[in-house]
Amino acid sequence: MQVRCTVRSTGTKTKDRGAHTLTGDCTVRVRFHRPPAPLAPYFTTFYITEVVVADGGRVTDHLHPEWANVRIFSGDCPDSELPGQAPLTGSAANFTGPTSTALKFTVGTLRTWGVGILPLGWARFVGQPANAHADRVYALAEQPFLQPFAPLAAIFGQAPDEEAELSRITQFFLQKLAQSDEADDPRILVCHNALLDPEISNVAEMAEATRLPAHTLERQCRRHFGFAPRLLLRRQRFMRSLVQYMLDPTLHWIGAIDSHYHDQAQFVRDFHRFMGMSPREYAATPKPILQEVMRARQEFLGSAVQALHAPVPR
């Protein structure tokens, strides 16, 4: 059975300091669907987001660091931008590797299906070294290694039909799973669980928890998670802090900072590293889409962001 959650967010937009003028009201509807049991170890959710911006306007927001995603668009396709990479514009199907920085995106009225890919899912369905594609966003049609995902670009029919679209996504991955008899590497799940343990604050503790030699842990994390263990632990600590603030801004930053931070200055440095701006700048930046989506995801799954999503053992 599919479980879903719906949220609507409406807000008046203002002028951005960048190249886009944000005009009119923005309405957002997002619905999360749990993958069926055979796919649950590999994916976070299958989710549909519908954005309506009044008067033909566009809105800008920032995706937080997260695991890999496939996103299929119908309508005003987004402009997507990661630091150090030329903006990706006009693509109706995007693939984003695991990220350690914010992805800035600007959209108008559209429907989007997204598939969140966990590290175990990366190993099963992508099979490439994750660190070779980390902090990258691609047009699905332009990358040879993504051609196995090409059929997903055709999930939309002549008219919006959420159940039919969801069924196409689900059947696509179930068929892919049935075609592979390769066993999952249990070390991936062990590493993932260690990353989610808030008591683990450094690589030595992670190595002890996973019972992996340091060089094996390093290799596993780079290949399947996209980054070295040290950076992954920093990202988790930062995301725990960011989520605390986003879900309860009354805490202010000082009240939301994870206990493993030595001081506020260290947190500010991490904020610049992962979001490309200061905490004060981020607090003042409009979040027309992400703010309420995070709240809905927290209510639905118990984790407001993909980076904190607990994997399901197979």
C-alpha positions in Angstrom: 0.0 0.0 0.0 1.3 3.5 -0.9 1.3 6.0 1.9 1.2 9.7 1.1 1.4 13.2 2.7 0.2 16.4 1.2 1.2 20.0 2.0 0.3 23.3 0.6 2.4 26.4 0.9 1.5 29.9 -0.3 3.6 33.0 0.0 4.2 36.3 -1.7 7.5 36.5 -3.5 9.9 39.4 -3.6 12.7 40.5 -5.9 15.8 38.4 -5.8 19.3 39.9 -5.8 20.2 37.6 -8.7 19.0 37.5 -12.3 15.4 36.5 -11.5 12.5 38.6 -10.4 10.1 36.6 -8.2 6.6 37.7 -8.7 3.1 36.7 -7.6 2.0 33.9 -5.2 3.5 30.4 -5.2 1.4 27.3 -4.2 3.2 24.1 -3.5 1.7 20.6 -3.2 3.9 17.6 -2.4 3.0 14.0 -1.9 5.4 11.3 -0.6 5.0 7.7 -1.5 6.9 4.9 0.3 8.5 2.5 -2.1 7.1 -1.1 -2.0 9.0 -3.4 0.3 11.4 -4.9 -2.2 12.6 -1.4 -3.1 12.6 0.2 0.4 16.3 -0.6 1.1 17.3 1.4 -2.0 15.2 4.5 -2.1 14.0 7.2 0.3 10.6 8.0 -1.3 9.0 8.5 -4.6 7.5 12.0 -4.4 5.5 14.4 -6.6 5.7 18.1 -6.2 3.4 20.5 -8.0 4.3 24.2 -8.1 2.0 26.9 -9.3 3.4 30.4 -9.6 1.0 33.2 -10.4 1.3 35.5 -13.4 3.9 33.4 -15.2 6.5 34.1 -12.5 9.4 32.0 -11.2 10.7 31.3 -7.7 14.1 30.4 -6.4 15.1 28.1 -3.6 18.0 25.9 -2.5 18.2 22.2 -2.0 20.2 21.1 1.0 23.0 18.5 0.7 21.4 15.1 0.1 21.7 11.7 -1.5 21.4 11.2 -5.3 18.1 11.9 -7.0 16.3 11.5 -10.3 13.8 14.3 -11.1 11.4 14.3 -14.1 9.6 17.6 -15.0 6.5 18.6 -16.8 6.0 22.3 -17.3 8.4 25.1 -16.7 11.7 23.1 -16.4 14.1 24.4 -13.7 17.4 26.2 -13.9 19.7 24.2 -11.7 23.1 25.4 -10.4 25.8 23.8 -8.3 29.0 25.6 -7.4 31.7 25.0 -9.9 29.4 23.7 -12.6 27.7 25.6 -15.5 23.9 26.1 -14.9 21.7 23.3 -16.3 18.7 24.8 -18.0 15.7 23.4 -20.0 16.2 19.8 -19.2 13.0 17.8 -18.6 14.8 15.0 -16.7 17.7 15.6 -14.3 20.0 13.3 -12.3 21.9 14.7 -9.3 24.7 12.8 -7.6 25.1 12.9 -3.8 25.8 16.5 -2.8 27.8 18.3 -0.2 26.6 21.8 -1.1 23.4 23.5 -1.9 21.8 23.2 -5.3 20.2 26.5 -6.3 17.1 26.1 -8.5 14.6 28.4 -10.1 11.2 27.2 -11.4 7.9 28.3 -12.6 4.7 26.4 -12.7 5.4 22.6 -13.1 4.9 19.1 -11.9 7.9 17.1 -10.7 8.4 13.4 -9.9 11.5 12.7 -7.7 13.2 9.5 -6.7 15.6 9.7 -3.8 18.4 7.1 -4.2 20.1 5.8 -1.0 23.7 4.7 -1.1 22.6 1.0 -1.3 20.4 2.0 -4.2 23.3 3.8 -5.9 25.4 0.5 -5.7 22.5 -1.5 -7.0 21.0 0.7 -9.8 23.8 3.1 -10.8 27.0 1.1 -10.1 29.4 3.9 -10.9 31.9 5.3 -8.3 29.7 7.8 -6.5 32.7 10.2 -5.9 33.0 10.6 -9.7 29.5 12.1 -9.8 29.3 13.8 -6.4 28.2 17.5 -6.5 27.1 17.2 -10.1 23.8 17.6 -11.8 23.2 16.1 -15.2 20.6 16.2 -18.0 19.5 12.5 -17.9 19.6 12.3 -21.7 23.1 13.5 -22.1 25.1 11.0 -20.0 25.9 7.5 -21.3 26.0 6.0 -17.8 22.5 7.3 -17.2 20.9 5.6 -20.2 19.4 2.8 -18.1 17.3 5.5 -16.5 16.1 7.0 -19.8 12.6 5.3 -19.8 11.8 7.3 -16.6 11.7 10.5 -18.8 8.4 9.1 -20.3 6.4 8.7 -17.1 4.0 11.5 -17.8 1.0 10.8 -20.0 -1.3 13.0 -22.0 -3.0 14.2 -18.8 -1.8 14.3 -15.1 -2.5 10.9 -13.6 -0.6 10.4 -10.3 -1.5 6.8 -9.8 -0.4 5.8 -13.3 2.8 7.8 -13.1 3.7 6.3 -9.7 3.0 2.8 -11.1 5.3 3.4 -14.0 8.1 4.5 -11.7 7.5 1.6 -9.3 7.3 -1.0 -12.1 10.5 0.4 -13.7 12.6 -0.2 -10.6 10.9 -3.5 -9.7 11.8 -4.8 -13.2 15.4 -3.5 -12.8 15.7 -5.2 -9.5 14.4 -8.5 -10.9 17.0 -8.4 -13.6 19.8 -8.4 -11.1 20.8 -11.2 -8.9 23.9 -9.6 -7.4 24.0 -9.6 -3.6 24.1 -6.3 -1.8 27.3 -5.4 0.0 26.4 -5.4 3.8 29.2 -3.0 4.5 27.2 -0.2 2.8 24.3 -0.5 5.3 26.7 -0.8 8.2 28.4 2.5 7.1 25.1 4.2 6.6 23.8 3.3 10.1 27.0 4.6 11.6 26.6 7.9 9.8 23.1 8.2 11.3 24.3 7.6 14.8 24.5 11.1 16.5 27.0 9.8 19.0 29.6 9.1 16.3 31.6 12.3 15.8 34.9 11.3 14.1 36.3 8.8 11.7 38.0 6.7 14.4 34.6 6.2 16.1 33.0 5.4 12.8 35.7 2.8 12.0 35.2 1.2 15.4 31.4 1.1 14.9 31.6 -0.4 11.5 34.5 -2.8 12.4 36.2 -1.8 9.1 39.8 -0.9 8.7 40.3 2.8 8.0 41.3 2.3 4.4 38.3 0.1 3.7 36.0 2.6 5.3 37.5 5.4 3.2 37.0 3.3 0.0 33.5 2.3 0.8 32.4 5.8 1.6 33.9 7.4 -1.5 32.6 4.7 -3.9 29.0 4.4 -2.5 28.3 7.6 -0.6 30.3 10.0 -2.7 32.6 11.5 -0.1 35.3 10.6 2.4 34.0 9.6 5.9 35.2 12.8 7.5 33.2 15.0 5.2 30.2 12.8 5.5 30.2 13.1 9.3 30.6 16.9 8.9 27.6 16.9 6.6 25.5 14.8 9.0 26.3 17.1 11.9 25.5 20.2 9.9 22.2 18.7 8.6 21.1 17.8 12.1 21.7 21.4 13.1 19.9 22.9 10.0 16.9 20.7 10.5 16.6 21.7 14.1 16.5 25.3 13.1 14.2 24.9 10.1 11.6 22.9 12.2 11.8 25.4 15.1 13.2 28.8 14.2 12.5 30.0 17.8 15.6 28.1 18.9 17.7 30.5 16.9 21.0 29.2 15.5 22.6 29.0 18.9 19.9 26.7 20.2 19.9 24.5 17.1 23.6 23.8 16.8 24.5 20.1 17.2 26.4 19.2 20.4 29.4 18.0 18.5 30.3 21.5 17.4 33.1 23.1 19.4 31.7 26.6 19.1 29.5 28.8 16.9 32.4 29.8 14.7 32.9 26.2 13.6 29.2 26.0 12.7 29.4 29.2 10.7 32.4 27.8 8.7 30.4 24.6 8.0 27.4 26.7 6.9 29.5 28.4 4.3 31.0 25.1 3.2 27.6 23.3 2.8 25.2 26.1 1.8 27.5 28.8 0.3 26.3 31.5 2.6 26.2 32.5 6.3 23.4 31.4 8.7 22.1 35.0 8.8 22.0 35.2 5.0 20.2 31.8 4.8 17.7 32.8 7.4 16.8 35.9 5.4 16.6 34.0 2.1 13.0 33.1 0.9 12.3 29.4 1.0 9.1 29.2 -1.0 9.3 25.4 -1.6 11.7 23.8 0.9 10.4 25.2 4.2 7.0 23.4 4.1 8.3 20.4 2.2 10.7 19.7 5.1 7.9 20.0 7.6 5.7 17.6 5.6 8.5 15.1 5.2 9.3 15.3 8.9 5.6 14.5 9.7 5.4 11.7 7.1 8.7 9.9 7.6 10.2 11.3 10.8 13.2 12.8 8.9 12.9 16.2 7.4 15.7 15.7 4.8 17.1 12.9 2.7 20.5 13.1 4.4 19.0 11.9 7.7 16.8 9.2 6.1 17.3 5.8 7.9 17.8 2.9 5.5 15.6 -0.1 5.7 17.5 -3.4 6.0 16.7 -5.9 3.3 
